[in-house]
Amino acid sequence: MVLSLSGLLIPLWIIRVTKIENEVKVTAKKTNQELISGIRKTATLFSPINASAINLVRVLTSSLEEHDFQFSKIESKVASTLFQALSTVPYLSQISYIGLDGLFFAYYTQENQIYAMYSNSTFSDAKNYSWYIQSVNRDSGKLYGEAIKSPPFDVVNSTYFQEASSNKNGYASVGTSWGDTQNILLLSTVSIYGKGVVSLGYPMQSLIDFLINEIRFYDGSFYLASKRDGSVLAQGIPNTRMILAGDRVAFQLLSEDDYGVSEVGNLTCQSNDDSTSRNYVVSFSGKEYVINCSPLDIAGLPLVYALAMPHEGLSSLVHKNIKLAFVMLMLMIGVVVITILTFVYLIVEAARREMHLCGALISQMEATQQSERKSMNKSLAFASASHDIRASLAGINGLIEICRNEVSKRDPLRSEIPANLLQMESCTRDLLGILNSILDTSKIEAGKMQLDEEEFDLEKLMEDVVDLYHPVGTKKGVDVILDPFDGSVTKSSRVRGDRGKLKQILSNLLSNAVKFTSNGHVVVRVWAKKPSLESGIISSNRSNSMSCLLCLFKIQRAYSESEATQRETNNRTEFVFEVNDTGKGIPKEKKKSVFENYVQVKETALGQEGTGLGLGIVQSLVRLMGGEIGIVDKEAGERGTCFRFNAFFETDSNSSPSADIESIGHDSFRHSGTSLRTHSPKNDGSQVLLLIDSPERSTLLQDFMHRIGIKVHVVKQYEQLSPSLKRIKRKLNLSNYSSSGKSTTSSARSEKEFPLSALEGTDDVLPNPRPGFSGFVLIVIDTSVGPFREISRAVAEFRRDLSENCCSRVVWLDSLQGLDEDNLPPLDLVISKPFHGSRLYRTIGLLPEFGGLPPPRRGEASHSVENVRRGNDVASSDGGASKSSVKGSKCEIEEVGGANSKKKPLMGRKILVADDDPIGRKIATFVGVQLGASIFPCENGEEAWKLVCKSLDEGKHVGASKSSLPFDCILMDCEMPMMNGVEATAKIRKAEESYGVRIPIIALTAHKKGQEIDNMIQAGVDGYLTKPLNKDVFLKTISEIICNNNSQ
């Protein structure tokens, strides 16, 4: 199509171009005629030049008499008129007065400066007179400066002077300037009284430029010569010369060195009539010109001009441009054709390449899908095999424990087998931990990891985790601290979420922090903040992938339900957790990669072993709980790493409003959900002195106590304890003397709420502080900070001579080696480390402002606070019993067996064990026998169900009491062949309904949490235990279950 279109356009192009060329030739001919006519018309415009000279002479003759031509008259009258004419007449560059008697006066312009040339002598003796040149003021016309002598000119004898003197109408001629002989002038000369002439000179080049202004536009050349003397005034074409001889004009071509001359044309200029003028074609250096030669009169000066125009001229230029345009058109057509062909080729190649890539992509996608299926199958296989792997490891661990117990009984001192078995047990635990990490990763990849939400105490969980790793850090010289921070967690301590996964996250982070910190401290803190609507939506969506898709593709619907979402988020609180250590730290460029699976930072993991799965699992679990985890940048020069993550938990709407969170430490304080009506802490009489070995712990405790209004003194070294106590004692005694006669501070205290779980149950029995009480000092001392003898001596000195209205109490922070309590005063308390969490809150509860009872005065009976002086439960000194105690309570297990009952508490109990794993049955049998129970093993759930049904039928226990059950407990494995634990438990519970009994069933599983345990609980188990079966945990669990059944 393009080629056919090109073939159609080219003939049309040629026809149009031919027509344009013909039109251009006609136009060029008309243009030449118009140029010639224009030259002649322009020449007539120079006629006023003679009139100007004649009018000037008339002006002069009107002011001069015929006999007044002396130099003085010339200088006074003629010179001024000449200067005015020079200043006013256009193009005039020279004006002169020349007298027959030799008088001469002239003005001329040279290089934009006016000069005057004059002579006051006659030239009867032409050889002796002199001419002078002097500068002229352009504004006034006066001469100034030095007169310079100039050689004279023989003007009187010149042709134009003679002709002008004899002609009354003036005379036009060609001459030169007085100042520059190269400057050719058109002279218009007029006689004055026959005694002299006035001559006006015009630059010839300016006149010629005005004459040929339009010729240059058409690339023409102009020759001009004087007809009188044949002098050439303008040469046209370069390297050519025109010679005028009468009526004939010859053109010569000059060589570059001006030596070689060749004649190229000889023309005749005979008439000034347009009808007889001829055009001649002359070639100059291979280029043809059309020359028109004709006479011309300018202001009475007879001239001959020759107009040379290119032969082709405009038509040649147009023709050349048309050829060029045609060539460009052909090139353009060629380029378009090539471009189209190239484009088609590229499209074909692209289509072919795309087909090839599509084929390769399909193959790659199939390979990728196959790989993903293999990976998913592998993850599913790992997830499915997790029970068997954990069960096998649990069996190995249990067998090792059995062997260790047996060997210890036989020869505990000489044999090295117990030590080896202990190392084997440690290795199996490490192996179990590694496999748990791998299996958790497989579960996450397989999408089987789900949240198991339950209600728990967040504050207690934090304390338990920190307490777990505090001894490990103490061995390395690292202090593991639980920072109370702003106390906001105490407002929302009871939460609902996945306790196990949160504990796993914190344990992993804290374990890494302790592992990679060689000195310094590890600080764990958590604070609560009210989530916004946006964060609530994000956290809700992150916990459910389908909700995330709905959020992406149904945004409008999500916004329409924003009000309902807001109501849902009102009960959700965002908690921010932070684990900050002073270890080696993680390089900035590695901070993102540490959360990838199987990645360890070499700079920090040097000498430390691991799989590199911990932080990857942590990130997955945090995201599963709706949060994000990252590494906080520390300031320059600060060591260590700070991990921070957030999570969302449901809280009681009455316990965690935003206003309460913001008011922590100002109006109220809450710990573990128990409230007390207490007095305002704004009392200068109560103070706390801290002497703790860890500087970081001291700083954090001081900040927290200041935040809740407690006056704190921190002693960094034990040597400073005695001076600090003396200062406090001095201020207390002075304050006591100055406050005598005034009302006691306790009477002016305003009550406000301060909850302390340590004082649970004492809300209504605490008396108000004793009247007359004015000061209370609580001293908290770490026994490891220095010599105990010197510290106790400083405390005793402080108590000596203390005012009766002032009292003190000492809390000793003891380490594992123990403290001799018999040597302590009866009011001193001993608390085991670490000093944080519930221990801290209960210690604060000793202050009278927070509900504590001040020590009695001298001679008064002491309170019962010294009944319990050691342990984590300081507040139990008020008489409260521990809720976790089983032994000694009403539900204590009734043991049978006389003297052996202490060693075998389950003596006489019958336990049914259902487990398909022989090793599991062996371990369960061993543990039960050790506790004194009778064991009845079964290999699967069906066998256990049939045995229970048979025992119920044989005993005919219809309506029998619970004490006559066929089995006191059933240990039921979850996964078994033929009939698993869930089915067996459900059938046993159904069979029990006919007899009105309920046998306690405890599930045995290799998983700590998950769908398997949930299914067992729904089937009706009373509890669950993880493998390997531990004797102490098993005894505690079965005791609680039996006690609960007996209480019912």
PEHU-V409389 format. One record per run of one state. SS is the DSSP state (helix for helix, strand for strand, loop for the rest). FROM is the first residue (numbers start at 1). TO is the last residue. If there is no record, write none. Layout:
[[SS:FROM:TO] [SS:FROM:TO]]
This chain:
[[loop:1:1] [helix:2:63] [loop:64:70] [helix:71:88] [loop:89:91] [strand:92:99] [loop:100:103] [strand:104:110] [loop:111:112] [strand:113:119] [loop:120:130] [strand:131:136] [loop:137:142] [strand:143:150] [loop:151:158] [helix:159:166] [loop:167:170] [strand:171:176] [loop:177:183] [strand:184:192] [loop:193:195] [strand:196:203] [helix:204:211] [loop:212:215] [helix:216:218] [loop:219:220] [strand:221:226] [loop:227:231] [strand:232:234] [loop:235:239] [strand:240:245] [loop:246:247] [strand:248:254] [loop:255:260] [strand:261:268] [loop:269:278] [strand:279:284] [loop:285:286] [strand:287:298] [loop:299:300] [strand:301:310] [loop:311:313] [helix:314:411] [loop:412:416] [helix:417:446] [loop:447:453] [strand:454:457] [helix:458:476] [loop:477:477] [strand:478:483] [loop:484:487] [helix:488:492] [loop:493:493] [strand:494:497] [loop:498:498] [helix:499:515] [loop:516:519] [strand:520:530] [loop:531:532] [helix:533:542] [loop:543:544] [helix:545:553] [loop:554:554] [helix:555:560] [loop:561:561] [helix:562:569] [loop:570:571] [strand:572:581] [loop:582:587] [helix:588:590] [loop:591:592] [helix:593:595] [loop:596:601] [helix:602:605] [loop:606:613] [helix:614:624] [loop:625:628] [strand:629:632] [loop:633:641] [strand:642:651] [loop:652:657] [helix:658:662] [loop:663:663] [strand:664:664] [loop:665:667] [strand:668:669] [loop:670:670] [strand:671:671] [loop:672:673] [strand:674:674] [loop:675:676] [strand:677:679] [loop:680:685] [strand:686:691] [loop:692:694] [helix:695:707] [loop:708:710] [strand:711:714] [loop:715:717] [helix:718:738] [loop:739:744] [helix:745:748] [loop:749:750] [strand:751:754] [loop:755:756] [helix:757:759] [loop:760:774] [strand:775:782] [helix:783:785] [loop:786:787] [helix:788:799] [loop:800:805] [strand:806:814] [loop:815:820] [helix:821:823] [loop:824:828] [strand:829:832] [loop:833:837] [helix:838:844] [loop:845:847] [helix:848:850] [loop:851:863] [helix:864:867] [loop:868:873] [helix:874:878] [loop:879:897] [helix:898:901] [loop:902:909] [strand:910:914] [loop:915:917] [helix:918:930] [loop:931:933] [strand:934:938] [loop:939:940] [helix:941:955] [loop:956:961] [helix:962:964] [loop:965:968] [strand:969:973] [loop:974:980] [helix:981:992] [loop:993:1000] [strand:1001:1005] [loop:1006:1010] [helix:1011:1019] [loop:1020:1022] [strand:1023:1026] [loop:1027:1030] [helix:1031:1047] [loop:1048:1048]]
